[in-house]
Amino acid sequence: MTGMLVTRYSHEHDIVFRIKKIVGETVILHGEDLRLEADAPIDDVRVLPEDLVRERLEEMKDKEEYSYRLFRQDYQLMKDKKEYEHKKNEPRDIQRFQLPVKVLHIDGDRLYLKKCIDLYQRLGLQVHGVYVQESELPLEIDDLIRKIQPEILVITGHDAYSEAKGSKKELSSYRNSKYFVETVRKARNWEPNLDQLIIFAGACQSHFESIIRAGANFASSPDRINIHALDPVYVVAKVAYTPFMDKVNVYEVLKNTLTGEKGLGGMETKGLFRTGLPYVETK
């Protein structure tokens, strides 16, 4: 049954999960499209019928394509504005070059990581993708930063708030938020300047305030709601394609995500897009 798509009777089949593993009579579940981890009694789980699987996949594909189109429209507007400024101030025969932004994306889910890498590539971004279980993140982060030396760092995976563990204000009430917080804090020790190393961290229902206080530029989840697997990529892309002399408007970042401001938030941050001249062809 591992890897099968299921829903839960107790939650009226509201979310589609993938079975991660089965421990005795308990099923460990990962959201198929949402960065949520949950567990359920085995008799609470219903295997999703094939026709509903196809219907669900089509529905999510449509939502993802809509977000992609919105981002491409924004990117084209930014590009046209920049080209107009250059043409106004420079000779027409000078060609410019651009420096690629280095992204390190660390993910606690292999399938989500692959989906994200596919989208990064579709958006024209270079990315180093690494799978690390959430509990191992604080142990691995120093070596990864030392090796990759990223300008943008994504720390994500799965998370969940448990009412049984305490109030929403307590970090101990969350499945993996403490690991995100500790990892962000260690990453920020490498570069205290928020505009030199830009960090996105968190997953579904994560403790937003603690992650931001630890040093993240952007985080989830202000209203403790679920976020989509691809949301971190759109945040990264907006920062990567905003000119470095401009501020990244937080609302502009969030409007192209699949979750919006209830699931994601952050601080004003400088863009990282840099161009230079003249362009010289490599012989």
Secondary structure, DSSP 8 states (H G I E B T S, - for coil): -TT-EEEEGGGTT-S-EEEEEEETTEEEEEESSB-BEEEEEGGGEEE--HHHHHHHHHHHHHHHHHHHHHHHHHHHHHHHHHHHHHHHHS-TT---EEE---EEEEES-HHHHHHHHHHHHHTT--EEEEE--GGGHHHHHHHHHHHH--SEEEEE--B-B-GGG--TT-GGGBSSHHHHHHHHHHHHHH---TTTSEEEE--TT--HHHHHHHT-SEES-TT----BTTHHHHHHHHHHHSBTTSEE-HHHHHTTSSS-TTT-EE--EE--BEEES------
